[in-house]
Amino acid sequence: MNTAVASTLSAAGPAAAAPATAAPATAAPAGVPPRAIRDATAEPRWVQWTLVGLALAFMTLFLFVPLATVFVEAFRKGIGVYLASITEPDALSSIRLTLIAAGISVPLNLVFGLAAAWAIAKFEFRGKNVLLTLIDLPFSVSPVIAGLIYVLVFGLQGWFGEWLRDHDLKVIFAVPGIVLATLFVTFPFVARELIPLMQAQGIEQEEAARVLGAGGWQTFRRVTLPNVRWALLYGVILCNARAMGEFGAVSVVSGHIRGQTNTMPLHIEIAYNEYQFAAAFAVASLLAGLALVTLAAKHFVERRVRRELRDGLPE
């Protein structure tokens, strides 16, 4: 290819072979001095600092101050009260149930997200747009409505309520209902991170792998999955954060039973309503710490993605 390009340049003569001089980005109109022309985004220094100051003031008022208040109130009465608040039985039960709900819903969403993104981005099939719409459904439906749907389906007066009662199975006001509600509100996160990336990558690498004799699973494991691993991790991080912090849907299906169906957000609400501020802020500090860890992990993933894009090859 280099030889062909060189031959073409030689045949075209010195004028074609010589590098063309780049045209100026902005051509000054006739009669207008060059210094009068400036970039459309060039603003006076005071305008830039004003915008930055407004952004910092907004973040300080609505993000940094509330976050700092949570930790200040959590440790206001000392480390002893803080430790007692997060180790008392109801708090430990809420932490354990939150971890169970996230530990079940996040892996299931990971599998579903990978499967849905692979099908949508790599294949053409009837109902593809319908599947995309269904994936976005939890973004448009209120979590409270999602919880109510599960009550209407699995509650005692619901569609399967009588069958569940006859078989001594309980979904609503029990752990299965909390897991189902968490699954519903979190399943778009992994799929929505993977679909745009897989569509942008196309199917050329998978087709090359099949031509070289790789099977379907081998192609997915050695070609597709390495190309999307950082987007997959990013989606898992967001999914886990939402699973642990979900309130609306879980509140409807949990029944607020102390020590049994209260997750961390529900435990915080009950403690605060009962004027147990130290206990409420202590558990809230755990969720706030999770948010900070999530931001740190998100920043790490974004840095790795930018580095790989800059280098041009995955590490």
N, C-alpha and C positions, 0 to 999 in steps of 0.2 A: 504493500500500500504506500509506503514511503517513497519507493522508486517511482510509482505511477504519479504521485503528487509532484515529485521533483521533475519528471519528464514534462508534465503539464506546464509547470512554471517556466522551464527552459524554452518550450515551444512558444509560450506567450511573450517571451522577450524580457528584457531587463525591467520594463515598466511594471509588468505583472509580478516579477519575482521580488521587486523591492517592497518592503513593508509599507503599507499605506499609513499615512499620517492620520491619527485619530482626529475626528472633527471635534471642535469645542462643544461642550455640553450645552452651553447657552450662547446663542448668536445674538449679538447686540443689534437692535434695529438701527436703521440709518439715522444719524443725527443724535444718538443717545450715547453718552460717554460710557465706556465699559464699567467703570466703578458704580454707575447707577443701577446696574443689573445685579441682583442678589438672589440667592436660593429662596424658594417659596417657604421653606421651613426655618430659615434664619430669622430669629427673633432677638430683640434686645436682651441684654443680660438680665435686666430686672424682671422681664416677663418670664424667663426660664426659672429664675430663683423663686418667683411668686408661685408658679405652678408646682415646683418641687416642695415649697413650704406648705402649700395647701394639701398636697398628697400626704406629707408627713404628719400634718396636724390631724387629718382625717384618720390615718392609721393609728396615731397615738390615742385619739379619743375613743375610737370604736374597736380597737384591737389590743394595743399594748396595755392600756389602763385596765380594762376588764380582766385581761389575762393575769396581770400583776396582782389585781385585787383578789383573785381566786387563791393564789398562793399566800398572800398576806393574811387573809382571813383563815386559811387552813392552819397556819402555824401561829395564829395570834395567841392561843392559850398554851403554847409550848409543844415540844416534841412528844411529850408523854400523852397528852390528850389526842394529838394527831394519830399516834400509833394505836391508841385504844380505839379511836373512831374507825380506822380501816381494818382492825382485826376483830371487832365484835362480830358475833355470829351472823347477823343480818347482812352486814357489809360484806363479809366473806362469801356468803351465799350469793349475793348479787354479783360479785366479781367472778365467782365460779360459773354462774349461769351466763354471764356475758361472754366469757371465754369459750364456753360450750357452744353458744349460738354462733359466734364468729368462727370457731374451729370447724363447725360443720358447714356453714354457708359459704365460707371463702373457698375451700377446695372444690365444692360443687360448682360454684360460679366460675372457678378457673377452668374446670373441664367443659362446662357449657360454653363459656366465652371462647375458648379455643375452637371447639367444634363449630359453633355458629359463625365465627369469623372465617374459619377455613372454608366452610361451605359457601358463604356469601361472596368472599373475595376470589376464590379459585374456581368456582363452578357456576354454571348457568342452569337454573331450574325454575319450574313454575311455582309461583308463590314466594319468590325471593323478596319482593317489596313488602309483602305481608309480614314476613319474618322480621324484616328491618323495623317495621312499624311496631310489632309486638315487643321487640327489644327495647324500644324507646318508651313503651307504655308506663313503666314505673316513674319516669321523669315527669309525666303529665298528670298522673293520678295522685291525689293526696295520700300520704301514708295512712291517715285515719280511715279513708275509704278502703284502702287495701286491707286493713285490719278488720273492718266491718264485713268485707266480702268473705273472709275466712270464718267469721262468726256465723254468717248466713249459710255457709256451706257445711261447716263442721260442728256448729253449736248444737245444743240439745233440740232446738226447734228447726235446725237446718236440714238440708237435703240428706245428709248422711248421719244426722244426729241419732236417729233411732237405731240404725245399724251399728254405730259405734257403741251405743249404750248396751245393746244386746251382746256385744262381744267384749264388753268391759274395757273399751279403749277410750282414751281421753285425749283430745287434741286442743280444744280451747281451754284456757285457764290451766295450761300445762306446758311442759317444755316443747313438745312437738309443734304447738301453735306458735310459740315464740320463734322457733327455727324457721317455720314456713313464712312467717311475716318478715323475718330478716332476709330470707332468700329472695322474696319478692322485691323488696326495695333496693337490693344490692346487685341483682344479676346483670344490669346493663353495663356496669363499670368496666369489667374486663373485656367484654365484647366490643364496647365502643372505643376502647384504646387500641384494639388490634385491627379492627375492620379497615380504618383509613390507611394504616401502614401496609397491610397485606394487599389492598387494592393498588396502592402506589408501587409496590414491588412487582406486581404482575405475576405471571406464571412461567416466565422464561426459564428460571432456574429449576423449577420443578419438572418442566418438560425436558430439560437437558439431563436431569438425573434419571428420568424414566428412559430416555434414549440410551443412557449408559448402563441400563439394566437394573436400576434400583426399584424396589417394590414400593408400595404406597406408604407403609409404616416407616420404612427406611428413609424414604424421601422426606416425610414429615419430621423424623427425628434428627436427620443430619443436614437438612436444607432449610425447611420452613421454620422450625422451632428456633435454631440459632439466630435467624434473621429478625425474630420478633421478641427475643428474650427480655430486652429492656422495657419494651412496651408492655409485655406481659407482667413483669415485676411492678411496673408503674400502676397498672390496673389493679393488681392484687393489693397494693398499698392503699389505694383509694377505697377499694371494696372493704378491706379490713377496718379502716377508720370509720366508714359509714355503718358497718355492722355493729361495732362497739358503741357508737353514739346514737343509734336509732332509738327514737322515743315514741312517735305517733302510732305506728302500726303495732309495735310491741305493747304499748299501753292498752290498746283495745282488746288484744287477745290474751293478756296476761292475767287479768283479774286482780292485780296488785296484792297478791298473797305474800305476806312477809316470810322471808326465809325459803320461799319455794319458787315464786314466779316473778320476783322483782329483779330486773337487771340493774346495772349501775345507774343509768339515767332515772329510772323509776325510784330507786332507793334515794337518790339525791332529792327528787321532788317531795317524797314523803317526809324525809328528815327536815327539809326546809319548811314545809307546811306545819310541822310540829315544833317549830322554833328550835330545832337542834342544829344550830348554824355551824357549829364546829364539825359535827359529823357530816353535814351536807357539803361543806367546802373541802373537807378532807378527801372524800370520795371524788368530788369534782376535780380536785387537783390531780388525781390519777388520770382522769379523762383528758385534762389539759396537758399533762405530761405526754399522753399518747398522741395528742395533736402535734406537740413539738417534735416528737420522734418521727411522726409521719412527714412533717415538713422537712426534717433533716434527710430522711430516706428519699423523699421526692427530689430534693436538691442534689443528692448523690447520683440518682438515676439520670437526672437531666444533664449533669456534668459528663457522665459516661457516654450518653448519647451524643452530646456535642463533640466530645473528643473523637468518637468513632466516625462521626460525619466529617470532622476535620481531617482525620487520617485517611479516610476513604475506604478502610478495611476494618472489619470487626476484629477485636482482639481475641 
